[in-house]
Amino acid sequence: MLKKKNLKGLIAATATASLLAACGSSPLPPDTGCGVPGGLCAPAAPVTSAPPVEATYTPPPPADTGVRTSPVELPPRADGSPAAPLPAGGARIALLLPLESSALAQPADAVRQGFMAAYERDRAGVTVNVMPTGDSAQATLDAYARAAEQNDIVVGPLARSAVAALAGSGAVSKPTIALNHPQTSGPLPRQMLVIGLSLEDEARQVADWAAAEQPGGRALVVTGPAAWQQRLSGAFAARWSQLGNTHTLAELPIADGYVDGNALADLRARLQADPPQLVYAALDAVQLRQVRSALGTSLPTYGTASVNPGRDPGASAPELAGVRILDLPWTVQPDHPAVSVYPRWSGNEGFDMQRLYALGIDAFRIARELAQRPTGAFEVDGVTGRLKIDMGGDGSSGSPAFRRVESGVVYRDGGVFEQAAFGR
């Protein structure tokens, strides 16, 4: 079993999260939805803050570098005609974020910085108005009313509770790009597009990937007791069964981030008697290293962002060599042409803020597209994945349809990711 002293550096690198996915245990404030270690959530009770104040972002003039190439390449219309230009007079986009929240200011600012990085690259004809809010739902609704009155498109809110309050308020009057998934089972407003990162969506994509590579295989689903682990394992198992496959579940006792050694011994004996064809790990990278140290590394193993140990070549993780990981292109494909054109996140807060920064980049790109085709369908080769948007609805609820296909990679020791034949 791995010793704690050998993992000290890796623990910091593996506190990764699909930050806007659904709440679980997290050192960050609860309610924007999270799950995996370091996940982003909003506070259960409102935090008192000053009334929101509208602020207009005025960027410095760009350096004269010659011709600017837009990273947004619009696919042609069905009839072959060119895509529509921005509205006469340009597009006004409001960015509605809880920047005045003592709990959420840091993650909100990561989104803001990503949004502005994308704006700086493709700002022609676009005005961005940053509108800070506090934590309360009423503050968000008041700010949204002002944003919708003064702008063509609204991006936000960020906290799950705020998105839910807006979705149920009847106030959505402009194309609105929500940055999180509301906790509601009802249909969303016809002009509300939800683009938040989702643990469950990632797990279902991994199930599709594993089924394509291991047709008819029986899966061992290894998970722990944390809420985010239960959500990942539950989503994978449901999709795996839907695809006509079978699986067994192993829930391992975990304390202080480490798997119980006796439980690993029992699992090893169980697998020797009845081996599966593949493993799905709803664990973090440290826990998966323990599991593979105990069970061996021969079984094809799949996971989402939570098992990503990072790209640091100095952080050796030989136990994870060969693990298939589904994650955002921003974190596993930084050299991809659609990713490398944007400046990297300069903070040192880890993968959580990196993913929020990336979400901000794609939020701007989607908003700019919506300004050109507010009722149409389009795709964006984004930094959080291949994004498919249809503002005309999904055919059942009438709400806008959104799908994100992330990148499948294979981890090699030394912080190297090889592109897999799945996903973006």
C-alpha positions in Angstrom: 0.0 0.0 0.0 1.2 3.5 -0.8 2.6 5.4 2.1 1.2 8.8 3.0 4.6 10.5 2.8 4.9 9.4 -0.8 1.5 10.9 -1.7 1.8 14.3 -0.1 2.5 16.1 -3.4 -0.1 14.1 -5.3 -2.9 14.8 -2.9 -2.7 18.5 -3.8 -2.7 17.7 -7.5 -5.7 15.4 -7.3 -8.2 17.5 -5.4 -10.0 17.8 -8.7 -13.6 18.3 -9.4 -16.3 18.8 -11.9 -17.1 22.0 -10.2 -20.6 22.7 -11.3 -22.1 19.3 -11.3 -24.1 18.5 -8.2 -23.4 18.9 -4.5 -21.4 16.5 -2.4 -18.9 17.0 0.3 -16.5 19.8 -0.4 -14.1 22.1 1.3 -15.6 24.9 -0.8 -18.9 26.5 0.1 -21.9 24.3 -0.8 -24.7 25.0 -3.5 -23.2 25.6 -6.8 -23.0 22.0 -7.3 -20.0 19.9 -6.9 -19.1 16.6 -5.8 -15.6 15.6 -6.2 -12.9 16.8 -3.8 -12.5 20.6 -4.0 -15.8 20.9 -5.7 -17.7 24.2 -5.9 -20.9 24.6 -3.9 -23.0 27.6 -2.7 -23.9 28.3 0.9 -26.9 26.6 2.4 -28.0 29.9 4.0 -27.6 33.4 2.4 -24.5 35.3 3.3 -25.1 38.9 4.0 -23.5 41.2 1.5 -23.8 44.6 0.1 -26.4 45.3 -2.6 -25.2 44.3 -6.1 -23.7 47.1 -8.1 -23.6 47.1 -11.9 -20.1 47.4 -13.3 -19.1 47.7 -16.9 -15.9 46.0 -17.9 -13.6 48.3 -19.9 -10.6 46.3 -21.2 -7.4 47.9 -22.1 -7.0 48.6 -25.8 -5.5 45.6 -27.6 -2.0 45.7 -29.0 -1.8 46.2 -32.8 -0.8 42.7 -33.8 -2.3 42.8 -37.3 -5.2 40.6 -38.4 -7.1 39.1 -35.5 -8.4 35.6 -36.2 -11.7 34.7 -34.5 -11.7 31.3 -32.7 -15.4 31.0 -33.4 -15.9 29.4 -36.7 -19.6 29.2 -37.5 -20.8 26.1 -39.4 -22.8 27.0 -42.6 -26.5 27.0 -42.5 -28.4 24.1 -44.0 -29.1 26.0 -47.2 -25.4 26.9 -47.6 -25.9 30.6 -46.8 -23.3 32.4 -44.6 -24.0 32.7 -40.9 -25.8 35.8 -39.7 -23.6 38.8 -38.6 -23.9 40.3 -35.1 -26.9 42.5 -34.6 -26.7 46.1 -35.9 -25.0 48.1 -33.2 -23.3 45.0 -31.8 -24.3 42.6 -29.0 -24.6 43.5 -25.3 -23.9 40.6 -22.9 -24.4 40.8 -19.2 -22.2 38.5 -17.0 -24.1 37.9 -13.7 -21.9 36.5 -11.0 -21.8 36.4 -7.2 -18.7 38.5 -7.0 -19.9 40.2 -3.8 -20.4 36.9 -2.0 -17.9 36.1 0.7 -18.3 32.4 -0.1 -18.4 32.5 -3.8 -16.3 35.5 -4.9 -13.2 33.4 -5.7 -14.9 30.8 -8.0 -17.0 33.5 -9.5 -13.9 35.5 -10.3 -12.3 32.5 -12.0 -15.4 32.3 -14.3 -15.1 36.1 -14.9 -11.5 35.8 -15.9 -12.1 33.0 -18.3 -15.0 34.9 -19.8 -12.9 38.0 -20.3 -10.0 36.1 -21.7 -12.3 34.8 -24.5 -13.8 38.3 -24.9 -10.3 39.8 -25.4 -9.7 37.4 -28.2 -13.0 38.0 -30.0 -14.4 41.3 -28.8 -15.4 42.9 -32.1 -19.0 44.1 -31.9 -19.5 42.9 -28.4 -20.0 44.8 -25.1 -19.7 43.0 -21.8 -21.3 44.3 -18.7 -20.2 42.6 -15.5 -23.0 42.7 -12.9 -21.9 41.5 -9.4 -24.5 40.0 -7.0 -24.5 38.7 -3.4 -25.7 35.3 -2.3 -29.5 35.7 -1.9 -31.9 34.6 -4.5 -33.7 38.0 -4.4 -30.4 39.9 -5.1 -29.9 37.6 -8.1 -33.4 38.2 -9.4 -33.1 41.9 -9.0 -29.8 42.0 -10.8 -31.2 39.7 -13.5 -34.1 42.1 -14.1 -31.7 45.0 -14.7 -29.4 42.8 -16.9 -32.2 41.6 -19.1 -33.5 45.2 -19.5 -30.2 46.6 -20.6 -28.6 43.7 -22.5 -29.3 41.3 -25.3 -28.0 38.1 -23.6 -27.5 37.3 -19.9 -24.8 34.8 -18.7 -25.4 33.5 -15.2 -26.3 32.9 -12.4 -23.6 30.6 -11.1 -25.0 29.1 -7.8 -27.5 26.2 -8.2 -30.0 27.8 -5.9 -29.9 31.1 -7.8 -30.4 29.2 -11.1 -33.4 27.4 -9.6 -34.9 30.6 -8.3 -34.5 32.3 -11.7 -35.9 29.3 -13.6 -39.0 29.3 -11.4 -39.5 33.0 -11.3 -41.0 33.6 -14.8 -38.6 36.4 -15.3 -36.5 34.9 -18.1 -37.1 37.3 -20.9 -33.8 37.2 -22.9 -31.5 34.4 -24.0 -29.9 33.3 -20.7 -26.9 31.0 -20.3 -27.1 29.5 -16.8 -23.7 28.3 -15.4 -25.2 25.5 -13.2 -27.9 22.9 -13.1 -30.9 23.9 -11.1 -32.4 21.4 -8.6 -35.7 21.1 -10.4 -37.4 18.4 -12.3 -39.7 20.7 -14.3 -39.1 22.1 -17.7 -36.8 25.1 -17.9 -37.8 28.5 -19.5 -37.6 28.4 -23.3 -34.8 30.9 -23.4 -32.7 29.4 -20.6 -29.7 27.3 -21.7 -27.9 25.4 -19.0 -24.2 24.7 -19.6 -22.9 23.7 -16.2 -20.4 20.9 -15.8 -22.1 17.6 -14.7 -20.7 14.7 -12.9 -23.5 12.5 -14.1 -23.0 13.4 -17.7 -19.3 12.6 -17.5 -20.1 9.2 -15.9 -22.6 8.3 -18.6 -20.1 9.2 -21.3 -17.5 7.0 -19.7 -20.1 4.1 -19.7 -20.5 4.6 -23.5 -16.7 4.7 -24.0 -16.2 1.5 -21.9 -19.1 -0.3 -23.8 -17.5 0.6 -27.1 -14.1 -0.8 -26.1 -15.4 -3.8 -24.0 -18.6 -4.9 -25.6 -20.6 -7.2 -23.4 -18.1 -6.9 -20.6 -19.0 -7.1 -16.9 -17.9 -4.1 -15.0 -16.7 -3.8 -11.5 -17.9 -0.4 -10.2 -15.6 0.7 -7.3 -16.8 3.6 -5.2 -16.7 5.1 -1.8 -19.3 6.6 0.7 -19.0 10.3 -0.3 -21.9 11.9 -2.1 -20.0 12.7 -5.2 -18.8 9.1 -5.4 -22.3 7.8 -5.1 -23.5 10.1 -7.9 -20.7 9.0 -10.2 -21.1 5.3 -9.6 -24.9 5.5 -9.8 -24.9 7.4 -13.1 -22.4 5.0 -14.6 -24.2 1.9 -13.4 -27.6 3.2 -14.7 -26.1 3.9 -18.1 -24.2 0.6 -18.2 -27.4 -1.3 -17.5 -29.3 0.7 -20.1 -26.7 -0.4 -22.6 -27.5 -4.0 -21.8 -24.4 -4.8 -19.7 -24.0 -6.2 -16.2 -21.9 -5.0 -13.3 -21.1 -5.6 -9.7 -20.6 -2.9 -7.1 -17.8 -2.6 -4.5 -18.2 0.2 -2.0 -14.9 0.6 -0.1 -14.6 2.1 3.4 -12.5 5.3 3.2 -11.1 7.3 6.1 -9.1 10.5 5.8 -8.9 10.0 2.0 -7.5 6.5 2.2 -9.1 3.1 1.5 -9.2 0.5 4.3 -6.5 -2.1 3.7 -8.7 -5.0 4.9 -11.4 -4.1 2.4 -8.8 -4.1 -0.4 -7.6 -7.6 0.6 -11.2 -8.8 0.6 -11.8 -7.2 -2.8 -8.6 -8.8 -4.2 -9.8 -12.3 -3.1 -13.2 -11.6 -4.6 -11.7 -10.7 -8.0 -9.5 -13.7 -8.1 -12.5 -15.9 -7.8 -14.7 -14.0 -10.2 -12.7 -11.4 -12.3 -14.6 -8.7 -14.2 -13.7 -7.5 -17.7 -13.2 -3.9 -16.7 -13.2 -1.4 -13.7 -15.0 1.9 -13.3 -13.5 3.9 -10.5 -15.6 6.5 -8.7 -12.6 7.5 -6.6 -10.0 10.2 -6.5 -6.5 9.6 -7.9 -4.9 8.8 -4.5 -7.6 6.1 -3.8 -7.3 4.7 -7.3 -3.6 4.3 -6.8 -4.2 2.3 -3.7 -6.7 0.1 -5.4 -4.5 -0.6 -8.4 -1.5 -1.2 -6.1 -3.6 -3.9 -4.3 -5.4 -5.4 -7.3 -2.9 -5.0 -10.1 -3.0 -2.9 -13.2 -4.0 -5.4 -15.9 -7.8 -4.7 -15.9 -8.9 -1.9 -18.2 -9.9 0.9 -15.8 -12.0 4.0 -16.5 -12.7 7.2 -14.6 -13.7 10.8 -14.9 -11.9 14.0 -13.9 -11.7 12.8 -10.3 -9.0 10.3 -11.1 -6.9 12.8 -13.1 -3.5 13.0 -11.3 -2.5 16.1 -13.3 0.2 16.8 -15.9 3.1 17.4 -13.6 5.9 15.3 -14.9 7.5 15.3 -11.5 4.5 13.6 -9.9 5.1 9.9 -10.7 2.0 7.8 -10.6 3.0 4.4 -12.3 -0.1 2.7 -10.7 -2.3 4.8 -12.9 -0.5 4.1 -16.2 -3.1 2.9 -18.7 -6.1 4.4 -16.9 -8.7 5.8 -19.3 -9.8 9.3 -18.2 -12.7 11.5 -19.4 -12.0 15.2 -18.7 -12.2 18.7 -20.1 -9.9 19.4 -23.1 -8.6 22.4 -21.0 -7.0 20.0 -18.5 -5.9 17.1 -20.7 -5.4 18.7 -24.1 -3.7 22.0 -23.6 -2.0 21.8 -26.9 -5.2 21.3 -28.9 -5.7 24.2 -31.4 -9.1 25.1 -29.9 -7.5 25.3 -26.4 -4.0 26.7 -26.9 -5.3 30.0 -28.3 -6.4 31.2 -24.8 -4.1 32.2 -22.0 -3.7 29.7 -19.3 -5.1 30.3 -15.8 -2.5 32.1 -13.8 -3.8 31.1 -10.3 -2.5 28.3 -8.2 -5.8 27.0 -6.7 -5.7 23.8 -8.6 -8.0 22.1 -11.1 -11.2 23.4 -9.6 -10.5 27.0 -10.6 -9.0 25.8 -13.9 -12.3 24.2 -14.8 -14.3 27.3 -13.8 -12.0 29.5 -15.9 -12.5 27.1 -18.8 -16.3 27.3 -18.3 -16.0 31.1 -18.5 -14.3 30.9 -21.8 -16.9 28.7 -23.3 -19.7 30.7 -21.8 -18.5 33.8 -23.8 -18.2 31.8 -27.0 -21.7 30.4 -26.7 -23.1 33.9 -25.8 -21.4 35.4 -28.9 -22.9 32.6 -31.1 -26.3 33.2 -29.6 -26.1 36.9 -30.6 -25.8 35.7 -34.2 -28.4 33.0 -34.1 -30.6 33.3 -31.0 -33.1 30.7 -32.1 -30.9 28.3 -34.1 -28.6 25.3 -33.6 -24.8 25.3 -33.7 -21.7 23.7 -32.4 -18.6 25.1 -30.6 -15.3 23.3 -30.4 -14.8 24.5 -26.9 -12.2 24.2 -24.1 -14.7 22.2 -22.0 -15.6 19.9 -24.9 -17.4 19.7 -28.2 -20.6 21.7 -27.4 -23.9 21.2 -29.3 -26.6 23.8 -28.7 -30.1 23.9 -30.1 -32.2 26.9 -28.9 -35.2 25.4 -30.7 -35.5 22.8 -27.9 -35.2 19.1 -27.5 -38.6 18.2 -29.0 -40.2 17.3 -25.7 -40.0 20.1 -23.1 -39.3 22.9 -25.6 -36.3 24.0 -23.5 -33.0 24.6 -25.3 -31.0 21.5 -25.7 -27.3 21.3 -24.8 -24.7 18.5 -25.0 -21.1 18.5 -24.0 -18.7 15.7 -25.3 -15.5 15.7 -23.3 -12.1 14.3 -24.2 -11.1 10.7 -23.6 -7.4 10.2 -22.9 -5.1 7.5 -21.5 -2.8 8.4 -18.7 0.9 7.5 -19.0 3.3 7.9 -16.1 5.0 11.3 -15.9 2.0 13.5 -16.6 1.5 12.4 -20.2 -2.0 12.0 -21.7 -2.5 10.1 -25.0 -5.6 10.9 -27.0 -8.1 8.0 -27.0 -10.5 7.0 -29.8 -13.4 8.5 -27.9 -15.0 11.9 -27.4 -13.8 15.2 -28.7 
